[in-house]
Amino acid sequence: MSALQIITNSRAKDFRACNRLHHLRYNLGYVPATEPETTRFGTLWHDGQDAWWSAIKAGLAQEDWLNSAIDAMRAKSPDAFDLARAEELMAGYHIRWCAEAYEVLEVEVEFVCDLLNPATNAASRTFQLAGKLDAIVRDREGRVLMAEHKTTSENVGVGSEYWRRLTLDAQISTYFRGARSLGYDIEGCLYDVVVKPKQQLLLATPMETRKYTKKTGELYANQRETDETIWEYRQRVRDHIAENPNAYFQRGDVTRLPEQDEDAAYDVWHIARMIREGQTANRHPKNPDACSRWGRTCAFFDVCCGIASLDDETQFKRIDNPHPELTQITRKPEAA
């Protein structure tokens, strides 16, 4: 086990968002006691993707790719609402992409490599770069590509802000370096994006707000007498995906120019320096602008406000490995 600290894309992202969040999460090793509902669907989808691509790598028949993904998601025993969305999305994903010819070389492969000073090419004596690649594939032309799977609620249409923002994303350059450290001559990134279904379960109209037509005595068309069943919900999601496949499934071939790789390397290097400076000074400034992001409040908000304690085991737990996505790395939190 290396004595060096680990820098991952997730860690760098949390540090950019809020130094105090980073301190609690990576220096002290605290996480929410239960997985937030807002990340639950992403975890479920990731399990399905892992199984789908692993089935291709194993040489299984096409129909077993989808079966493997569904079985993996059902094994998690999530609530019926999440599972319905995930299964219908996976079925649409399978139909959309099963004919694409990719040879799958790796699935969920981890890397740990030197964090290099881009000015001197010297390795850091404090940090290493690490991460987990969703997949490494070879396309019809023989190019070896890194595959990155993402879920989002944003518009992912061609030319959208989502795709333009990728030119600023250091993760792709970092993962290129990670894949090459594993011996793969990566030529591009297959960026594989799915949009999470936004449909909510339709509930019965409250009795006090129900309105009936005078002619037939039936409820108005936009009102319901009973809750939508999970099967009715499934069909509604399925129909919407089938009618709008390009709104749900997009792939792009993302490349990196040398100057983009260099810029990303400087970004990661300086983030690592700032992390170390905060650890040395034991100062970790809060960023109130990051307390609420993407419609959800930070899990540590009440701690920062002084009305909750990290010692409350109903809300928080401490983990030995602050990078649980890296199963081959088991270590204590990064700093006291």
N, C-alpha and C positions, 0 to 999 in steps of 0.2 A: 504494500500500500504506500503510495506516495505521501510525503510529508507536506507537499506543496498544496496550497489552496486551489480550488477549482473555480474557473470562470466558465459559466454556461450562458447561452443566449437568454434563458429565463432569469438568471441572476442579474445580468447586465440590464435587462428590461426593468426589473424591479428597482434596481439602483437608480436608473434614469428617472423613474416615476417618483420615488421618494426614498431618501437616504434612511429615514427611520424605519420604513417598511423593510428595507433591505437588512438593516441591523437586526430587527426582531426575527426575520425569517432565516437569514443565513449566518449571521454572527452568533445569535443566541439559539437558533434552531427551533423556534416556535411556529406552529401551524394551527389552523382551526381544528377543533376536535372532530368535526365531521366535515365531509366534503360539501362545499357550498353548492346550493341548487343550481347556481348560474354556471358552474363548471361541470356539472354532472353529465349533461348531454355530450359535451366534448369528449369526456372520458369514455363514455359508452360508444361513441362513434369511432374513437381511436381503436378500441378493442375490435370492432368489426372490421376496420381497415386492415389492421394487423393480420387478422385471420384470412381476409380476402386475398391479400397479396402473398401471404404464406402458402395458401392453397395453390396459387399459380406457380410459385417456386417449387412446390412439391410435385408438380406435374399432374394434379388432379383434373378431372373433367370439368368443363365450364359450369355445369349445373352445381357442382360441389363447391365452387368458389363462393356462390351466394349462400349455400347451405352452411358452409363453415363460418361465414360472417354472422349469420343469424344465430347459430348455435353459441358463438362466442358472446354475443350481446345478451342472449337469454340467460347465459350462465351467471351473469351479474345480478340477476333478479331485480332489475330496477322497477320503478312504478310503471303501470300499464301505459300511461300517457307518454312517457319518454320512450318506452319500447316501441309503441305504435309509430311514433314519428321516425325513430331510427330505422326500424325495419322497412318502412315504406320508402324512406330516403335511400337505403341500401339497395333495395330492389331496383329503384330508378337508376342508381349509380351503376349497378351491374349491367342493366340493359344499355345504358349510355356508353360504357367503356369496355365491355367484355370482348369486343371484336378488335380492340387495339392490340397490336402485336409487340409486346415487350417481354424480353427475357429477364426474369427477376433473379438478380445475383445475390442480394442481401435484403433482409427485412429486420428492422429494429436493431441495427448494428451500432454499437457504442464506439467512441474514439476518445483518446486522451493524448494530447500532443503538447509540445512546447508552445508557450505564449512568447512570441518573438517581438522584440523592439524593432519596429519597422525602419528606424533610423540607422541601427547598427547590426540588425539581424542576430543580436544576442538574445539568448533565452532568459526569461524572467527567473529569478531565484526565489520568487514568492508564489507565483501563480502558474498553473497549467490551463490550457484550453481543453474543454471537454463538451461532449454532447451526444445525442443519439439521432442517427439518421433514420428516417422512416423507411426508406428503401433505396437500393442502388439497382438500376436496370440498364439493359442494353436495347436500343431501338433497332428498327429495321435496317438502318444505314450502318449499324455497328458502333454507333456512338454510345459511350457509357455515360449515363445521366444519374444525378441524384434526384430522387423523388421526394417531394415535401407535401404532406397532406394537411390541409387547413379547413376549419369550419368558420363561418362568418355569418353575420346578419346583414352585411353590406351588399350594395349592388356590385356585382362582379362582371358586368357586361364589358365588352371590348372597349378600351379607352377610358374606363372608369377610373376614379381616383384610387381605388384599391390597387390596380395594376401599376399606376404611375408611382405610388408610394413605395413599391418594391425596389425602385432604384435607390432608395435611401436605406434599405434594410440590410444591416450588417450581418444578419443571420446567414444569408445565402453565401456570402464570401467566407464566413467562418466555417460553414459546413463544407464548402469546397475544400478548404484546407484540411478539415478533419477527414474527409473521404480520401484525399490524396495521401494523408498520413497512414491510411490503411492499405495503400498500394494501388488505389484505383485512379486512373487518369481521367478525371471527370471533365466532360466537355460542356456540360450545361445542367440546368435544373428543370425537371418536370414539375411545375408548380400546379398542384391538383387541389382545386377549391370546391367546396360544396356549401350551399347556403342553407342554414337551418330553417325548417318550416316554421312559419310564424303563426299558423292557425292555432287558435285556442279552442278548448272544448266548449261547445255551446251549452249553456245551462238553461233550465226552465225559467221563464219569465216570472218574477215575484208576483204573488197573488194581487198585491195592492196596485200593481202597475199594469195588469192585464186589461186589454181592450178587445171587445168582441164586435163582430159585424152585426148590424141590425138585420140584415137579410137572411143570413144562415146561422147566426149565433156562434160562428167559429172565431178563433183567435185571429188577430191581424196577421198578415203573412210574415212580418218580421218578429213575431213573438213565438214562444215555444211553451207547450204544456208540460213537457218532460225534458230531463237532461238528455243530451246527445249520448248515445252508447259509444263505447270504445270502437266498436265495429263501424258504426256510422262515421265516426271521426276518421278512422283509417281510410275509408273509401273517399272521403272528402280530400284528405291530404294526397292520396294516390292520384285522384283525378287532377288535382292542381299541378302536381309534379309532371304528370303525363302531358298536360296541356302546355307546360312552360319549362321544358327540360333545360333550355339554355339559361334560364334564370336561376337554376339550381346547380348546374354542373358546368364548370369551366376548367380548362387546362391551358397553361401557357409554358412556353419554352423560355426560361429566363437565363440569360448569360451575364457574365461579368467581364468588364474591361479591366486591364491592369490598373488603371488609375482608380477604378472603383474598389478593387481589392485593397489597394494601398490605403485609400481613405478609410475603409472599414477596419483595417489593421490598426491604424492610428486611433480610431475611436475606441476599440476594445482595449488597447494598451493604456490609454489615458483613463478609461473607466477603472481599470485595475489599479492604477496609481492613486486615483481618488478614493477608492475603497480602502487601500492600505493607509492613506493619510487619515481617514476617518477612524480606522482601527487604532492607529498609533496615538491620535489625540483623544480617542474615546468621545468623539463628537459626531452626532448623526442627525443633522437637521431634518425637521418635519417639512413636508410640502403640503399645506392645506389644499392646494389646487388638485391634489391627487386623492383626496379623501373619498370622492365619489367619481367613478369612471364607468362609462358604458352602462349607466343606469343602475349601478350597484355600489354599495358603500364598502369601503375597506374593512376586512375582518378585524383589524386592529384599531378601528376608529375609537371605540370606547376606552381602550387602553391609553391611547394618546390623549384622550380627553380627561383621563384620571378617574373614570367611573367604573372601570373594570380592571381585573388583575390577571396577569399572565399565569398566576398560580391557580386560577379557577379551572379545574379539570373538566368542567362541563362545557367550557368554551375553547380551551386550548390544550395542546399536548406538545411535548418536546421530543424531537426525533434525533437519532444519532446521525443519520445521513441527510444533510440539507438539500441533497439532489436525488430525491427518490426515483426520478426517471432513469437514473444511472444505476442499474441493479448490480453492476460489477464494482461499484465504489461504496464502501461502507466506512464512514469516518465520523468523528465528532464534529459538532458545529465549528465553523471556521475560526472563531476567535472568542475569547472570554469576554 
